[in-house]
Amino acid sequence: MINGSLETLTWAHQTQLTQDDLEIFDTPKERADATARLAESAPRLFSAGLNAVIVEWDLAKLVPKAAVDSYGGAVWCMATNHAQTKLAVGTEDGHIRIFDITNDALVYKSCFNKVNSRILSVAWSQDDKTIVTGSADSCVRIWDAATRVMAARMTLPKEGRDHTLVWSVIVLKNGTIVSGDSRGRVSFWDPVMHVIEQEFRALGADVLCLTADEAGHTVFASGVDPKITQFKLLAGGSVADSVVNGAAGKKRLNLRSKKWQLAGFRRYHTHDVRAIAVSSHLENDLIISGGTDTQVAYCQARPFPNENPHRQPCFPPLNSVISVASEANLILQRQGNTLKLWALGKAEPASRLLADQMESGQALQVYQRQKDLLRMELKTKTNLLCSTISPSGSLIAVSDAEGPKLYSVTYADDSRSTVRVRRISEFPPPGFVPDSSENQGAVQMQFTADETRLVIATVEGFVSVVDITGWEAKQFATIRRHCGHRTTESEVETDAGSSDVPTHPGLIRHQPAVAVETRTITSMAVSKDGEYVATSDSMGAIIVSQISGEQQVVVPQLGQGEKSEWPTSLAFDEQSRLVIPTSLNHLYVFDVAENDFTEWSQQHSFADMPHTYNMMADCVGGVVTNPEEPDCVYAYSASHITRIDLTLPPGPKRAVLNVHKRKQIEHEIIAKVVEEKEEADRRSEKQAKRKRGQSVGAQINGHAVMDVDKELDTPSIGDKAEAAVNGDDDDVDEPYKGKDWESTVIARLREAGINAESPHNFRMTQRYQNLMHASFIDKNTMVVIERPWIDVAATLPSAYHRHKYGA
């Protein structure tokens, strides 16, 4: 566990050979092979903060890979050069220190001259020859990267007696330096004359972060005032992007006529924005921001500020963060290195099927609230990686980076007023990982329904089955170890002779180096009958293994053609079929016994998903099943729960899925048609009375009166509809004859996306927001755990106060 505030993150991915490499590799072929190996290697992630330690993270094992001292106290900023070979670090003592990160190293190399202030921001020039820093003494400095001496110093005005803090600096492609400071101003500096070209009051408070697009023609700024401000480069009165694109093949654009303009702003956050970035790797650039309000917001950069953002929830429904003991009605929550155990409240029994309750929006009436039973803070060196509780609530299994731990839980009485937790020190047993394994941590763990087995997925890709029937006598045994996710030849050779535990290697898929280095098991599911365990890894591979046997099945690649998909969760339904939601919001069902996708999945999984479900901003985080409905599954994400009947087709592509919205539309359409029918009935009755009066008048006064009335009485549209309803079609136009009101309702519902003539599949409720977990604890009884945003906001520090007119 990394103590202290985390202040900076940076990525590195070396793709070019250094000068030393060129001396080692003589021939063009050797150099080409070495360059290809660099390109295939995994990116590297570094972090640093106030604890004065620079950490490189192992992205597969989710643990620190290397850590070095900063040699200068707290680290406030960090940046890699464009060659991805050096790491520049700004520290509390006023020095810039350079670390060598070539060939997977993280080694201190050199130190620049000291300034009498902490270094708050750092950036490299495009050619890596200079470094630009911002500090707490109102200065922006330019350093020569080769000689490590200061080449220029540019000073910003003070605010009163206090120095201006330069929180952020970036260097654009054309060399322009951009700084953001504590005055809320963004300054554009001439890199040659070292003077301010333009300055803008971008925010009402400190500018904490800056970013730019790849071309250097658009800059975004944000900070304590949480609005995101955009600046665009104008050249000759037009946006630079359009000028450059339109001038293809002509002379180079004359940037002397360039001018920056404040193009717009939007508020996507409620509190300080601490980080902002532009991703240029997709078809459309994305602007991504995050900060104190714990939400990550992103949207397309080009239409900014007219684009509404998508937001990732602060507590997404991640696997193993929350687990439920269905028999004991207990909930286990993991947070950091802390475990929280809750007892569910009590509610009135369900009077209808769960599907009917979703249609009506009815929730069970709770007459006893949940109870906080236990809060246990574990003494671990790292945060907990996973946790789970047995169905009876008598066992809790957790793991950090060092290895799994098992605890027994006992209660003093039925009221559970006193809870005793004891660690079973004899767990884990030998052989759950090979003796030569350096990392014993687990990323996923689950109990079987009968609590005789505990399945452990380790950080190195092993799936081990442990016999826990003798846990009361402190006796455990590793039954077998599946290695389907360890599929390189060297891994298979190592695993085969590692110990006496039966080891079952998977099929060798010859994954490239980058796939091997970043592979980790992300999801796990155990079938209801305890026969199978399914696991998926970060490269999209899904493997189903027998718990009590050696059989393994590799699920075929999801998606079609180049549109590959990754599983976001795994679950077995009541018939032991594997249900797989994906990153593109498709749903696949795999029959393990038949070793093939089900007929429903083959027909509907890819092409027939309803548009609303398919285009949800957040992916499905879990799937649960109701014992009362063996052919249905409930898929949930942070914003919805959707009931899917696997015996019915998905329905119309544009169908309205939200059951509450669907009911509202149905009521509105039916009410409108009923109103039209009642109006038609009134007009029909009025016309019938008029005709009866005319008939009486004709008998008294003769036929002349009727002839006159016939010429003067021109029926209105309402009268025509009345006549059609009553079957008097003599004076009614064709569209109003014999009006079928039931067909009218059905047609209008179909136009609104509701097909009243066929069963409604994909029933969705969005009643719960920031949903963290859903699970069935009994037939037709689902427990839903959500973290409303208003509760999160109540725990946050005070936000920037904006003065409003008239307030």
N, C-alpha and C positions, 0 to 999 in steps of 0.2 A: 504494500500500500504506500503510495507516494504522499508524504505529508507536506503541507504548505500549499499556498495558492499556486495554481497552474496559470502561467502568464502567456505562454507562447507555444505554438505548434508549427511544425514545418515538415514538408515532404521532400524526399530526395530520390532521384532515379537516374543514375549515371548511364548514359547510352553511348558515350564516345570514349575512345582510349586516351589515356594521359600520355605525356611525353615519355615517361618511364616505361609504359606499356609498349610504345612504339619501338623502343630500344630492345625490349625482350622478344617481341614477335617480329621476325625478320621478313618473312614472305607475305605477299598480299593475301594468300589463302589463310594463313595463321591469323592475320589481323582481321580478316572478314569473319572468321569463326569466333574470335574473341569479342568482336563487336556484336555479333548475333547473340552470344551468351549474355552480354550486358543487357541487350534489349529484352531478352526473355526473363531476366531476373525480376524479382518482385520489387515494387517501390518500398522505400524505407520511411518510417515515421519517427520523428524526434519530438520530444517535449522538454520543457524546462520551466522553472518558476522560482518562487522565493526561497525554496530549500537549497538553492545553489547547486543543484544536480542536473546534468543533462542526461536524458534517458532515451535509448532507442528501444522500440517496442517490437516484440515478436507478434506479427499479425495473425499467425496461425495458432499459436499457443496462448495468446492473450496475456502474456507476461512480459516483464522487462527483459530485453535481450542483452543490453549493455548499459552501463551507467558510469559517468565520469564526473569529477568535480569541475565546477566552472572556474575555479582558481581566482574568483573575484567577487564572491558573495552572490546575492540574489541576482537572478537572470531576468531582465525586463524585456528583452527582444532577441530574435534569432532569425537568420535568413541564410538560405543556401545560394551559392552562385549559380549562374545559368549553365555552367558545365556540370553542375551537380557533383562537384568534387571537394568543395570546401564549405564549412559552416562558420558564419560570422556570428558572434555572440556578444551582446551588449550587457554589461554588468553594473552592479551597484557602485563599484569602486572607480568608475569612469574610464575603464579600459575596453577596447574591442579585442576579443581573442578569437583566433582562427583555429579551427579543428579540421584535421584531415579525415575525410569520410570515403576515400577511394578504397576499392577492394574490400568492402564490408567493414572497414575500420572506423573507429571513433577515437582519434588520437589528438591531443593538444599539439599545436604546431608553432604558433607565434603570438605575440602581443603587441598592440599598437601603443603609441604614446598616450599618456594619461591626460584626461581633462578633469577639471575640478567640479564635476557634476555627474550624476548617474546617466547612463546611456538608455534612453527610453525607446528609441526606434532605430532600425538599421535596414539598408537596402543596397543591392549591388547594381552597378550600371550594366547595360546590355552587353558590353564587351568584357565585363569582369575586371576591368583595369582600375576602377575606382569604387569606393564604398561611401555611401552617404549616411550620416547619422543625425538623429535629433536628440537633444538632451534637455535637462531640466534647468538650464541657464539661459534660455531664450535663443539658443544658437542652433543653426543647421551647419554641419561641417562636411567637407568633402575630403576624403583620404585617398592617398595613392596606395593601391593594394600591394604593389611590389616593394616599395620602400617603407611602408607603414608610417608615413609622416603625413601631417595635415597639409592639404593643398589649398584650401580656402575655408573661410568662416563667414557665414551669413547670419546677421542678427535680426531678430524680430523685436518689435516694441514691447515694453513691459505693460502690465495692467496695474497702475498704481506703483506700489513698492515691490510687488511680487514679480518674480520671474515668470515668463511665459514658458509653459511646458510643451515641448514638441512631441506629441504622442505618436505621430505616425509620419513616415516618409515613404515615397515610392519614386522610382525612376522610370519614365516612359521610354518608348522605343526610340524616339528622336532625341533622347538625352534630357528632356525637360524634367526638372525635379519638382515634385509636388509634396507639400507638407500640410499637416493638420495640427492645430494647436489648442491650447486651453482657452483661447479667446473665442472659440467657435469659428475660426477663420481657416479657409483653405487658400494656400498661396502657391502660385506657379512661378518657378525660378528659372531665369536664363542660365543654362549650364556653362556658358562661356564668360559672360560679364558678371555672373553671380549676384544679380539683382532681381527684385520681384518684377515680373512682367505684368501679372494680374493678381488681384486678391479679392476674395468674396467672403461675405459674412454668410457662411453656409448653415450654421446651426446656432441655436440660442445658448448653447453651452459647449463644453469641450468636444473637439473632434478626436475620437479615439481610434478610428480605423479608416483606411483608404484602400481602394483597389481600382484597377483599370482593365479594360479589355485588351486582347492580345495586340491589336493594332495601335493602341495608345491614343485613340481618338475619343474615348469616353471614360470619365472618371466618376466614381461613386464615393460618397463620404457619409459617415454617420458617427454617433457617439452618445454622450449623455442625454442630449436632446435626441430622442429615438427616431427622428425622421431620417429617411435616406434621401440624400440630395444628389442629383445627377448634373454633371458638367459635360458639355459637348464641344468639340473643336470645330470652329467654323473657318473655312478657307474661301476667300472671295465671296463671302456672304452666304455660302452654302455649307451644309454639314460635310465634314471632311471625308466621311465614308463614301457618300454619294459622289463627291468630286473625284476621289481616287478611282472608284469603280467605273465612272464615266470616262476617265482619262486613260484607260488601258491602252497601251501601245503608243502613247504620246510622251511628251517630255515629263520628267519628274515634277510632281506638284511643288510649287514654290511655297514653302512653309513660312516665308517671312511675312506673308499676309495673314497668317493664322491668328485666330482670336478665340478665346474660351468664353463660353456663355453658360449661365445657369439655366439648364433646360427643364427642370421640374423636380418635384419631391413628393414622397408618399410616406405615411407612417404605417409600418407593418408591425411595430412592436409597441409595448406599453412602458418598457423600462430601457435602461442603457443597452445600446448595441455595442458589443465588444469585438465582434469579428464580422468581416464582410469579404466576399470573394466573388469573382466572375469565372465561371467554368466555360471554357471555349472548346471542349472536347466533343460536345454533342452537335447535332444539326443546328440547333438554336442555342445561342449563348444564354446561360442561366445566371442570375444574380442570386446569391445565397447569403443569408445573414442570420445571426444569432446573438443572444446576449443574456441579460439578467432575468428576463421573463421566461427563460428555459425553453423557448420555442425556436425551432429552426424554420425560417420562412424562405421560400424560393419562388421565382417567377422568371419569365423570359425577359432578357435585358433589352431587346430591341424596342418593344412597345411600351417600356417604362416611361412615364408613371401611370399609364392607363391600364396596366395589367394587374388583376387581383392575384394575391399570392396564394400558394398552397402552404399549409403549415403542418409540420411534423409534431405530434403531441409530445408533451414533456414526459409522459409515462406511457410509452407505446406498449401494446400487448406482446411482450417478449416472452419466449419460452423459458419456463422454470423460475421466473421472477415471483409468480404466485402459484401455489399448488393447493389443492383441496382434498381433504380427507372426507370422502363422501359418506362413509359409514358413521363417522364421529361428528360430522358437521363442523369441521375445523378448517381454518384457512391459515396457511403459512406464507408469510411475505418476507422477501429478502431485499435488503437495502444496504449497500456498502458491505460492512462486516457485521451487520446487525440482523437478527431474525426476530420477527414479530408473529405471535400466535394468537389467533382470534377464534372465539366461539360464535357461530352463527346464531342470530336471534331466532324467534319462532313466529310463524305466520299461520293464518287460517288456511285450511286445506283447499286445494284447487277444486273448483266446481265444474270446470270444463277442460277440454284438451288444451295443451299449450298453444297449438295453432290458432284456436278460437280466441284465446286470450291475447295473442299478438294482433289479431284482426280488430279486437275491440280496444286494445291498448290497456287492458286491465292488468294491474299488478296485485300480488297477494297482499292482504292486509296484515301488516306486521304488528303483533301485540307484545313482543319482547325484543329489544334491540340487541345488537351484537355486543360481545364482551371481550375486552382486552385481557387475555390470560397471561401472556408472557412476552417480555422483551429481553433478548439475550444478545449481548455484545461479545463477540468472539475475539480472542487475542490471536490475530493472524498477521502475517507479514504482508499479505496482499488482500484486496477485496475478495469477497466470495464470488466464485464463478458460477455456481449452480446450487440449487437446494430442492428438496422434495420431501413430502410427508406420506407415510403409508396410509392406506384406506381406513384403517382402524384408528389412526392417530397415535399409535404406540411407538413409532420409530420416526426419526428425522435424520435424513442424510444430507450433508453439505460438503462442499469442497472449495478449497482455495488453490493457489498455484502449487502448493507443496503436496497436496494429496487429499483424498476424501476422508470424512469423519462421520461416525454414526452415533446417534444419541437415542437413549430410551426415554420415553415420556410417561410418567405416571401421575395420577390425580388422586387427591386425598379422599374425595367423595364425589357423588353425582353432580353436585353444584359446581365442581371444578374450582373451588375457592383457592385451593393450593395446588400448584403444579411443580413437580420435581423432574428435573432433567439431569441425566447422568451420561457422560461419554463412555462408550465401550472401547477401551483402549486396544483390544485385540483386533479391531478392524482398522484398515483393510487386510485381507489375507494375502499371503505371498502369491505371486504369479498373476495378479490382475493386470500387471504390466510386466514386460520382460525385466529380468534382473539388470540388464545393461541400460535400461531406460533412465534418462536424466530427469525427466519430468513426469510426476505421478498425478498431477492435477486432473480433475474431471470437469468437462464442460456441460455434460448432460447426465442426469441420473433419474431412474424411475423404478418403482416397485411394481411387481406383478400384482394382479388383483387378489390372489390368495396369500400374498406376503411371504412366499417361499423363496423368491429370487429378487435380487437387486441388480439391474442392468446399468453398467457404468460406461460412458463414452469418455475417453481420456483426451487430453490435449494433443497427443501424438497420433490420434486416429484409431486407437483400439476400441472395440466394443466388447467388454468383458461381462460375463454372467457369473454372479456370486451367489452361492447358496447361503441363505440367512435363516434357515429353519431352526438352527441351534443358537440363535442370538442370546436367549436367556442364559444358556450355559457358556456363552462367549466362544462359540465354535463357528467358524466360517471356513468356506472353501471356494476356490475359484474353479468353476466347472469347465469353462471353455473361454476361448478368446478369439473373436472374429476380427479379421484384418482386411475387410473389403475396401476400406478407404485408404489403405496403405498398398499401393498397387505398382510401385516401381520394382524393377528386378532386384535391386539391392535391398529394398525393404522386405521383399518376400524371402530372400535368402537369410536375412537377419532374423526375421520372425520365426522361421521354420524350426530353428534349433535353439531358440532362446531359453526354453524351460520345459518342464514336464507337462505343463498345461496344454491340452489339445488346442492347437492353433490352426485356424482355417483361413488361409490367404484368399483374397479375392482375385477376380480376373485382371490380368495386367493390361491396362488401357494405354500405356505409353504416354502418360500426360507430360506436357512440356514442363520445363523447370519452374516457370512462374506458377503453374498450377500446383506443383508439389510444395513449393515453399509457402504458399498462402492457404493451403487446404486445412480446414478445421471443421469438425462436426457441428452443425448449427441447429438441427432439429432431431427429435427422437420421439417415437411412439411405440407403445407396447399394446398388443392386441388384448381384447377382453378375456379371451380364453388362456392367455399367457403362453401362447404357442410361438408368436413371432415378435420380433423387434425390428422396426424400420428406422433408418437413420439417413440423413442427408448432409452433405458437406457444402462448403463455400464455393465449390466449383460446379454445383448443380447435380452431382451424382447422388442417386438414391439407391440404397441397398436394403433388402429385406432378408433377415437372418433368422434361422430357427433358434429359439432359446434353449431347447433341450436336444438339439441335433446340430449337424454340421452343414446343412443345406443353406445356400445363399442365392438370392435372386437379384440381379441388377435390373432396375426399372429402365426401360428404354428412354432415350433422350426426349425431353418434353419440348413441345413446339413444332413448328413446321418450317422447313427450309432454313433460312438465315435467322428467323425469329426464334432463337432459343430462349427458353424460360428457366427460371430458377424457382425451386420450391420455397415458399415462405413459412410453411408449417406442414406437419404430418399428423394424421389421425386414422385410427381404425374404426370402421363403423360396427354396428351390431352383428354383421355377418362376416367380420374379419377381412373386409375389403379395405384397401389403403386409399384414403382420400387425400388428394394433393392439391392445395391451392397454390397459385404461382404468382410471380412478380408482375405478370400482365393481367391479373385478375381473371384467369381461367381456372377451371376446376376439373381435375382428372380423377378417375376412379380406377384403381388397379386391382384386379383379382389375383391374389397371390397363388391360389390353388391352380388356376388356369394359366398362370404366368403370362397374362395379357390384360390389356385394358378392357373394361366392360363394354357391352354394346352401347349403353347410354353414353359412355365417355367417347367412344369412337365416333358416334354420330354428332355429339353436341359440344364436347369440351372446348374445341378451338374456335369454331365458326359461329355457334348459335348462342353464345352468352348474351343476355340482355344488355343493351347499350348502357343503361344506368349503372348496372353492376360492374360492367367491364371498365367504365370510365371513372370509377371512384378514385379519389386522389390517394387514398391510403390502401395498402395491400391487406389481404386477410391475414390475421395474426394467429388464428386458431380455429379448429373445427371440433365440435362436440356432438354427441348423439344422445337421443332420448330413447331409453329402453322400450317405451310404449310405441315408438315409431321406427321400426327396424329399417325402413326404406328411405328415411329422411336424415339429413344432416343439417346442422346449424353452423354456418360460417360467420365469424365475427372479426371485426377490425376495431380500430379506435372510435369509429363513428357509426357503426351499424351492426345489427345482427340479422342475418338472412336465412330463412328456412328454405331448404332445397329438397324437393321430392325427386329421388333418383329413378322413379318409375314414370315420370311425366316429362315431356319435352320442356325446354326452358320457356317457351311461349314467344310472343311477338318481340322483335328486337327493341321496339320503342315503348314497351309496356311500362306502366307506372308500377314500380315495385314497392314503394313505401306504403304500408298498409293504412297508415293514418291519412296520408295525402289521398290515397285511393278512395277511402271512405268519404273524405270531404268532397272530392270530385263527383263521386256517385250521388251523394245527397244533393249537391248543387244542380246537377243535370236532371235528376229525377224531379226535384222541386220545380225547376224551370218548365219541364214538360207537363207536370201536373198543373202548373199555373196556366200554361197555354191551353190545356184541355178544358180546364174549368172556364176559361174565357170563351173558348169555342162553344161549350155547353150553354153558357149564358146567351151568347149571340144566337145560337140555334133555337133556344126556347123563345127568345124575343121575336125571331123571324117566324116561328110557328104561330105565335099569338097574332102577329100582324096578318099572316095569311088567313087565319081563322076569322079575323075581323073583316078582311076584304071579302071573304066568302059570304058573310052575313050581309054586308053592304050591297053586294051584287044581287042578292035575292030581293032586297027591298027596293033598290033604285034602278035596277036593270044592268045590262052588260056594259054600258058606256063608262061607268065609274071604274070598273075593273080594267078596261082598256087604258084609261088615263093613268091609273096607278102602275100598270105594267110598264108603261113608257117612262115614267118618272123614277121608278124604284130600281136603281143600279146597285147590285150587291157589292159590298166591300170585301176585302181579303178575309176579314174575320167572318163575314156572312158566308163566304164560300166554304171556309173551314167548318162552320156550323152545319152547313148543308151536307158536307161530306160525312161528318160524324153521324148525322141522323139519316143518312142514306138518300137524301133528296138532292140528286146530282143534276137536276135539269138545268140550273143556272150557275153551276160551279165549274171552274176551269179544271183541266185534267189533273194538275198536281195536288189538288185538294180533295179529290174524290176518294172515298173509302179510306181515310187516313188511319193507319195502324200505329197507335201510340206506343205500343210495346216495341215495335220495330224501330220507331223513332228514338226511343231511349237507347236501344242496343247500338244503333248507328252512331249516335252522339258519343256514347261511351267508347266505342271503337276509335273514333276520331281523337279522343283524349288519351288514347293509349291503354284502354281497359277493355279486354275481351270478355264480355259477360257470358258468352256461349261456350267457353272452354274453361277447364280448371285453372286456377291462378297459381302458378309456380313462382319460385324466387320471391317469397313474401319477406319484405324488409321492414324493420323498425329502426328508426334513428332517434328513438327516445333517449337513449343513453349516449353521452358524449365523454370523450377521453376515457373510453372503456379499456380496462386493463386485463380483464379475464372473465370468462364465462365457463360454467361447468354444471353438469347435472348431478344433483345429490339424491334424486329419487325419480320415479316415474312422473313425467309431466311437471317436474319442479326444477327450475334452473336458478342458479345463483349467479348474479351479475355484479362485478366489482368495477366501479368507476371512480375516477378522481376528477370531480368537476373543476373547471378552470377557476371558478370563483374561490374555491378553497385553496388552490395553489397561489392565486394572487394575494390572498390574505397573509401568506407567510413571506412574501417578497419584501425587500427594503423599499423605502419611499422612492417614487419615481420623480423625474424632472417636472417641476411645476411650471406650467405655461400660463402667463397672464392672459386672461380673456377679456375682451371688451365688455364693459358693463358689469364685470364680476367684482 
